[in-house]
Amino acid sequence: MGWKIKLVKPDFLNLKSFTLLIIFSFSLTNLFAESRKDTLVNKAWRDTCRVVKAQIVEIDSIQSMLFYRPKPFQFIKNVPLDLYQLGKVSFSKKNLPKLGAILAGTAILVAVDQPVLDAAQHFGRFINLDAERKSKTVIEANFGSFSVDVLDLPQNVNSAIYFLGEGWPSILIAGGFYGYGLVSNDYRALQTTSQMAEMFFTLAITTQFLKRITGRESPFRAMSDGSGNPGGGWHLFPAPSHYQNDVSLHDAFPSGHLATAMATITILTGNYPENKFIKPVGYTLMGLLGYSMLNNGVHWISDYPLAIAIGYTCGKIALSRGRQVITEKLENHGISSSLAPIYLGQGNFGLSYRMTF
């Protein structure tokens, strides 16, 4: 068992583009950078509360955010609860109409999958956009009798856009936040990294589960096998061995690429709402990613609605960890106060007085 690193000839679309992506991921955090100081706050803990360190970030005149420092590998412990919350939120009574709309939209798109795919690929040929998936493996993991490609760098424009959803850009962005957070003691950057890592695991489990029970055929496979089945075939509940031995016959639905991109944008906009460029840039790149996957025949357009919904929900669940949004109600100019008992530890009790004005 070990790692084997393959060296490839550097050119603009592989080594340089990957280097620029690394530089971008680390310089991105400088746009959010400002000095942070720790403060002490009461945090709920079991039947009482305890004093912990936190950092308060002022977003605007009426909203601030409080961030706690994440514990090492805390994100792994959160994944089982995230999966439970994803199911609970998805099938809650108030969200059933939304779920129904997503499924209905997916069904409508399934009916037009083939003509939409054909139109997307015809347009790609019209603008001379090479649809072939071209990449070179630069990092490969060897595990005895089999190997796994860890990092493939794109060799044409369409593949470079497709690479945006592979997970590496999100990992590099998370790494940039982590490095900056450690150096500058920025809890917001560290929580962003922790939330993104948590999201990766939750999404990987969720999308793999759905792919392995729906077993939808990828477009390029449907067109190459001569089956003449518009929209590809569905092989529900394929045996694990069949899935693993013939992945492209089963793994189209939903799109893990688009789900990852949506979750990444959701986390970044949630933690940095004052940076208005994240949404337009992020959604533009998502649109290009969605088109590139039609152009290269990896996904049908009906693979997208559920993927976007899952990515958004997983991002929101991850955002609920390690932070609190503090909103001042400007309409309340009065003064209110409250008195409550508090447990001080070691069998001691006291009173807590709070005044709001």
N, C-alpha and C positions, 0 to 999 in steps of 0.2 A: 504494500500500500504506500502511496506517495504522490507527490505532485510533480508533474512534468510540464515545463514551460516551453512552449514553442515560440520561436522568434519569427516574425514576419517582416517582409520588406516594408519599410515605412513609406506611406503615401498620404495624401491629403485626407482621404476618406476613412482611414483607419487610425494610424498612430497619432496624427495631428489632431483629428477630431476628438479622439479619446482624451488626449492631453488637454485640449481646450475645455472639454467637459469637466475634467478634474479641476482646472483652474477656476472655471465658472462656479463649481459647487462650493469651493472654499471662499471665493471672493463674494459670493451671494450673501454670506452671513455678515460681511462688512457693511452691507446696506442696512442691516438691522442693528448694527452695533451701537451701543452706548453703555456707559459705565453703570454697574448695578451694585447696590449695597444691600446687605442682608438686614432683615428686621425680624423681630420675634412676634409670633402670632399664636393664638390658641387654636388647636386643631382637635376635632372630635376624635376620641379614642375609646372604644368600648362604651362603658357607662359614664365616662367623664371626658376630660380633655387634657391635652398636654401641650406644653410650649415647644414650638419647633421653629427652625429658621425658614424664612421665605423671602421672596423678593416681590415688590409691588411695581408694576409697570403702568404708567399713566398713558392711556390710549388717546383720550380726548378730554374735554371739559366735564363730561358726565360719566365716563367709563374708565375703569382701571382693571387690571388683571393681577391676580396673586398667583405666583408660581412656587411650588415646593421643589426642592432638589430631589430628583429621582434616585431610588436605591439601585445599586448594581443589579442588573438582570431582573428588575422588578417586572419588566414588560412580559417576560416569559410566564410569570405567575398569573398575569392578567388575561392571558389568551383563553383559558377555559371559560372564564366568566364572560369574556367578550363574545364567544360563540353562543353562550346561553342568551346573552342580551340581544344578539343579532336575531336569533329565532323569536325571542319574546317581542321585540320591537316590530319585526316583520309581520307577525300574525296577531298583533294587538288589535283590538276592536276598532280603534280610531284610524289605524293604518291599513285596514282591510280594503277600503276603497282605492287607496294608492296602489296597493299590491295588485288589485284587480285591474287597474288602469295599465300597469306595467305589463301584466300578462296579456291583456287584450291588445296592447300596442305591439307586443312581440308576435302575437298570432297574426295580426294584420301584416306586419313586415315579413313574416315567413311566406305569406302568399305572394309577395313581390320580390323575394330575395334574388331570384335568378335575373330578372330584368335590371334590377338595381346594380347587381354585380357586373353584368355585361356592360351597362352604361359607364360605370366607374372605370372598367378596364379599357373600354374604347376611348374614353377621354385621356387616360394615361398614355395610350399609344399615339393619340393625336398630338399631345405635347411632348412626345418622345421621352417619356419617363419610364425607364427600364423597370419592369415589374418583377424581374427575376430576383429571388432572394440570394444575394451574394454576400458571403462573410468568410472570415478566416479565423480559425481557432487559435488563440494565443495563450490560453491557459487551459490545461487539461488535467483532470484528476484521475489517476490510475488506482483502481481497487482490485488488485489481483487479476482476475480473468476478464474484467470489463473496465471501461473507462467512461468518464462523464465530461463533456465539454462545459467548462466553467465560464469562459468568456470568449464570445465570438464578436469580432469587430466588423462593422459593415463595410462593403466595398462599392456601393452605389448610393444615390440619393434616397431612393425609396427605402432601401434597407437601413439607411441612417435614421430616417424618420421612424421606421418600425422599431429600431433600437431604443427609442425613447420609452417604450412600454415594457422593455425587457426586464426592468427592475434595477439594472445597474445605475442609470441616472438617479433614481430615487435613493439608492444606497449611497451614492457619492454625495448627494445633497445632505443626507442624514449624517454622513461622515464629516462633512464640512461644518455642520452645526455642532456636532460633538467636539470636534477639535477646538472650535471657537469657544464653546461653552466651558471646556476644561481650562483653557488658557485665561479667559476673562472672568471665570466664575459666574457665568450667566445662566441662571436657572431656566429661563425661558428657552434658550437654545438647547439645553440639556433635555428638557421635557419634550421639545420637538423631536429630538433624536429618539428618545424612549418611545414616544407615541408612534413614530414611523416604524420602528422595529416591531412594536406590538401589532401594528397594522399588517406588516408583511406576513407574519405568521398566521394571523386570523384569516387574511385573504387567501393565502396559499391553501389552507385547509378547506375553506368554504368553496373556492372555485374548483379545486380538485374533486371534492365530493360531488358537486353538481355535474362536472364533466363526466365523471365515472358512472353516474346513474342515467344521464341523458344520451351519452354516446353518439353525439352528432358528428357527421362526416365533414371535414374541412372542404372548402370549395375547390382547391387545387387537386385534391384527391378525387372529388366527384367528377371533375372534368377530365382527369387523366385515365380513370378506369373504364371510361366508355359506357357507364351504366345508364346514361341518358336520364338521370333522375334530377330534375330541376330542384334546386334548394338543398340537394344532398340528402343522404339517408340518416335516419335516426335508429340507433341500435341500443335500445333501452336496457339498462342493467347488464352491460357486458361483463363477462368473467374477467377478473383482474389480470389473468394471464393474456387474454385476448386483447385487452386494452393496452397492456405494456408492450406486447409484440407488434401492435399495429396502431400506434398512437394517433396518427392523422385520420384514422377512420372513426375516431371517437371523441376528440377533444376540442371541438369548435365552440361548444356552448357551455358557459358564457365566456366572454373575452377576459382573460386574466390581465392582459396588457392594459385595457381600458379601465378596468376596476382599480388597478394599481395607480394609474395616472390620476383618476378621480379622487382616490383616497389621499394621495400626496397633496394635491391642490387643496382639498378640504382641510387638512391639518395645517398647511402653511397659512391659508387665509384665516383660519380660526385663531391661530396664535399671533399673527401679524396683520390684524385688520386695518392698521393704519397705512400699510403699503398697498396702494390701490392698483399697482401694475400686476400683481400676482394673478388675479382672475383673468384679465384679458389675455395675458401672455399664456397662462396655463390652459385656458379653454381653446385658444387658437392652436396650440400644440396638440391638444387632444383631438381637435377636428382633423388636423393633418395626419395624426396617428390612425384615426378611424378610417380615413381615406386610403392610407398606405396599405392597411390590412385587407381592404377590398381589392386594391390594385394588385397585390401579390397573391391573392387567393387564399389567405389564411383564415379569414372570417367572413361570415354573412352579416348583413346589416342588422338582422334580427338577433344577433348575438350581443348587441350593444345595450339595449335598454336595461336589462337585468344587471349587466355588469356595472353600468354607471350607478344604478341604485345601490348595489352591494358595496361598491367603493365608497360612495357618499356616506352610507350608514356606518361602515366600519371606521371611516375617518372620524365621524361624529362620536362614536363610542370611544375611540382612542383619545379624542379631545377632552373627554370627561375626566381623564386621569390627571392628577397632579396639578390642577389649576382651578381657580375660582374667578368668575367674572363679577366685578363689583360695580353696580350701577347706582348712581345718585339720582334720586327722584326730585327733580327741580320744582315740581308742583307742591311739594311739602315743605313749607317754610316754617312750620311750627316746631315746638320743642317737645319731645316725648322722652320718658324715662321708664326704666323697668328694674326690678329687684328680683334676683333669682338665687337659689342656693347653689353652691359649687363644692365639689369634692376636691380637697387639696392634697390628698394622699396620706398614707400612714395613719388612717383613721381620723383625720382632721377634716372638718367642714367649715365653710364660711359663706359669706354672701357676696354676690357679684352685682354691682350697680352699673347700669348702662344708660347713657344719655345720648339722644340723637337730636341734632339740630341742623 
